[in-house]
């Protein structure tokens, strides 16, 4: 899927060069982790190598016929297709469908089929809209759309009904509900239409400032500035600190992250930060080992030996090292990120952050008043 959310790589410190221990036990990723990874891969539309004893679906002519070109001439992989059509960025449609697809991960794995989502953003004229829906009909795709203009929304519904395309209007019912609740009519203006409220307001520039701060503070850089952060993330390598920091920063929070590395003392300024602002990330050993092994192979680093970057003993030692620091700082919230998407972890962090903040503190708000 175009926006599946996994733990993404973050900048690493150098790989430890301790001597290997060939007689140490080797762990394999758990079946639960394998199943989760397969589900994520299927949701992204990627081809995966299934076990030899797993039942394979026989290819059919119909499946082969589905490998036709898209509107822009790109090849569309075989599998069920979902079209997302928006007159803006498509963020609402993309994230709504992603959330719904999360309810079908196990079934997608069992059936061995993939789901391919195709996002069409900034669709503001009817000709382009009908072209997309015609292509959806050829692909036997389902169509979700978020169109603010009532005329465009109506055209989408009529075209989908006429061509037999299963469709869902994500935005329409919400707009109608709010209009009924407020007792006023919606503007019907698209995101880029003249007359829309300008988005370059104080909140916008606050987000830009937060993102710039977060980039400069990545991976323990400039520890003297930790006190200026709204949120500080700590944890061992490969717990997703960097992508999580970036995601939260886009919501207007200044985020810093500090890696815990064996043999390296954390900066003293970390322990001067208000405890409620520090969030400690933990992860299951076998999952972290699998993530590190994949990362090391990507970088062409030797993964053999139990004291290497992804070795059992080193991973365990680093997790124990981090746990001892967490235990000495009971004011820090400890969050298990095992198999959690970035959005899930961010939601937990922001909820805890605001639950523990003083009402007098000037911090970005999750809810906005219009």
N, C-alpha and C positions, 0 to 999 in steps of 0.2 A: 504494500500500500504506500501511497505517496508520502504519508506522514506517520508511519508507525513510530511509536516512541519507545526507544531502548536506552540502556546506559551507554552513552557515547564516550569516546576516548577523551582524556584530559592530559595536559602536559605532564610528563613524568620527570622525576629526578632520575639520576643515573642508576642503571641497574647494579645491584650489589654484585661484587665479584668474589664472594666467599667460595671456599672450596666445596666441591660437590660431594655428596654422600651416597654412593651408588647402592648401598644396602638398605636405604630408607624406603618405607612403603610408598607406593604410588596410589593416588586416589583418582577415581574416574568421576565425571560429572554425574549427578543423580538423575534417575529417570524423570523426576519432576522438572529438573532444569532442562533436560533434553526436550521434554514435551513443550515446556514454555518457549524455548528457543524456536522449535518447529512452528509453533503457532504464530510467533512474531514474524517468522520468515514467510509463512503463507499469507499473512495479512499484508505483507509488503509486495506480494506477487512474485516473490523469488522462487526459483527452482531449487528444490532440496533433494539430497540423496537420502532416500528412505531405506530402512533396514532391509536386508535381503529377504527375510521371512515375512515382511509386511506385504499385504495384498496390494497389487498394483491394478489400477484401472486400465483397461485396454483402450488404446487410442481409437477413436472413431472418426469417420469422415466429417461428422458434424463438428467435432472438436478441432479438427484441422482447418475447417472452413472459418473458424472463429479467429484464426491468425491472419486477419486482414489489416489493412492500414488504417490509421486514425485520420482525423481531419487534417492534421499537419503533415501527413505522410509517414509518420513513425509507425513501426510495427507494434501491434498490441498482442501481448502474450496470451496464450490460451488460458481460459478460466472465466469465471463469472465477472462481468464488468459492471462498474458503478460510475455513472457520470455525475460530476458536481458542477453546477452552473451558477455563476454569481455575477452580479453587476459591480462587484467590488473586488476585494482581495480573495474572497472565497474562504476566509478563516472560519466563519460560522458554520458553513456547510461541511468543511473538511473535518473540523473537530467534533461536530455533532455525529457525523457518520462514523468517525473513528471510535467514539465512545460506544455507539451502538454495536459496531463490529466486535468490540471487546467481549460481548456476550456470546459470541459464536466461535471462540478460538478452539475449544476442544472438538467441536463438530467439524471444523475445517481440517483439523489434523486427522481425525478419524476417516474423513471422506477423501483425504489426499488431494483436495482441490484448492485452487488459489482464488483470491479476490483481488481484482485490479481496479484501483480507483483512478479516475482521470479528471483533473481539475481544469475547468475553463473559467478564467477570471476576466473581469472587465468586459463582460458581454452586455453591450448597451444599445445594440440595434437588432431589430427583429430578424433581419436576413441572416445574421450570424447565429442567432438563437435557433432558428429553424434548421440551419445547416447542421448544428450540433445534435439536435433532436433526431434528425434524419439518420445521422451516423449512429446514434444510440439504438435506433430501431434495427439497423443493419447488424449491429453487434449484439442484439438481444440484451441490451444493457438496461439497468434500472437508472432512473434519473432523479436526482435531488437538486432543488434549485432555491436560491435566495435572491429574489428579484424585488426591489423596493417599488418599482414602477408598476402600478396595478395593470396597465395595459400589457406590459411585457409578461407579467405573471399569468394573465389570462391567456395570452398567446401560447405560452409554454404549456399550460394545462390542456388547451384545445388540441395542440399539435401532438402531445403525448397520447391523449385519448384516441385521436384519429389514427395514429400509427401503432397503437397497441403497446406503447412504452409505459411500463409501470413507473409512476412518478409520485414524488412527495414534495409539497410546498412547505419548506421549513419555516420561512419567515412570515408567510401570509397569516396563518392562524394567530401568531403572536401579536402581529400588528393589529389585527382585528380585536383581539382581547384587550390590548392596551387602549385602543381607541374607544372601546365601549366603557372601559373603567374610568378613563379621563373625561369622556364626553366631548372629545374633539376629533377632528379628522386628521389622518397622517398626511405629510407633505407629498409623499410619493416620489421624492427626488432621490436619484441615485447618489452614491458616495461622491462622485466627482462633478456633480451638476452645479451650475451657478446658483447661488442662493443658499447653499448649505453652510452651516456654521463652520468657520475655519477651525481646522484641527491643530494649528500651530499655536496652542495656548500654553499657559504655564505648566499644565500637567505634561504636555508633550516635551517641553524643554527639560522638565524634571526627569523624565525617563531617559532622555539623551545624556544628561549629567550622570545619572545612575549607571548607565551602560558604560560610559567612559571610565568612571571610577572603578567599576568591577573588572574591566579589562586590565587596568593598571595594577590591580591588587591580586591578579591571578597567581595561583601556585605559591603563595607565601611572599610575593614581591612586596617591597615597601612595608615591612611590619610596623613601622612607626605610625602608619595611618590606620591601623586596625580600630582605634578608638573612634574614627570618623564613620565607620561602617554601621549601617542599620542592622545587618545580619552578618555573622561570621560562621563559615562552615569549616569543620575540621574532620580529618579522617585519613586513612592510609591511601596509598595510590590505587587508582581504579575504582573508587567508590562513587564516581560521578560528580565530583565537586565542581569542576569547571562548567559542564553543561547545565548543571543545576543552578550555579551562580548566574550564568548568562540568562537563563529562563526567568529567574526571579527578578533580575535587574530590569528586564523589559517591562515589568510591572511597576517600576519606579523606585525600587529599593537599591541602596548602595550595598553591594555584597562583596565580602572578601573571603578567600578560602586559604587555609593553611594545611599543608600536607604533613603527616606524621611519618617520619623516616627513622628506621632503626639507627641508633648511634648519633642522632642529631636532636639536640634539645629544642623544643618549640620556643619561639620568641617570647621574651618576658612580657612584652606588651599584650600578648594574647590573654594572659591571666589578669590583666588590668581592665579588660573589657567587661561590661555588665554581663553577668552570667546568663541573663534571659536572652541576650543577643547571640549567644554561641550555641550552635547546633552540631552535635557530634554524630557522624554517620558510621553505622556499623553494617556488616554484611556477613553472610554465612561463608565459612572458609571454602567449601567446595565450589561455590559460585564465583567467589573472588579468584580462586585458582584457575577456573576455566576462562574467565575474562582476561586474566593476565597472560595465560598461555596463548590465547588468540592474538592479543596485542603484541606479544613478543615475536610470534611467527610473522605477523604483518611487518614488523621492523627488521626481520631477518636476524633476530637475536637467538642464541642457543638457549633452548628451554629445558635441556636435559640436566639432571642433577637437582637434588632436593633443596640445595641452598641457592639455587638460581632464582630469578625474579618470580617465576610461577611455581617454584618448588614448594612442596608441602610444609617443610620445616620453616622456611623463611616466611611464608604466608602466615603460618600459625604464630610465629614469634612477633610479627608486625601487628597482628590483631591483638595479641596479648599485651603488647607494648601500648597500643592505643587504649585498650580497656582499662589499664592501670591509670592512665592519665584521666580518663573519664571518671573513674571511681574517686579520684582526688578532687574532682570538681563537680559535686552533686547538683550544683545550680544549672549545669548544662543539660539541655534536653537531648537524649540519645534516641536516634531514629534508625530503625532497621530499614535499609534500602534494598534488601534482597528481593529481586524480581519485581521491583516497583518501577513504574514509569516515572519520568521526571515530573510530570504534572501531578502525580499522586503525592510524591514526596514534598513538592513545593506547596501543595495545598495544606499538608500537615504542618509544615514549617510556618507558613503565614498565619494559620489558625492559632498555633501556640504563641507565635510572636505577638499577635494582637491581644490574646488572652492575658499575656503577662505584661503588657505595656500600660503606662499611666495615661489617663485621659488627657493630661496636660502636655504630654510629649508630642512634638510636631513630627509626625511620620506620615508617609503616604497611606491613604485609606484604600481598602479593598473595594468598599462600596462608594459610589459617587452620587452626589445630589445634583440633579439637573434643574 
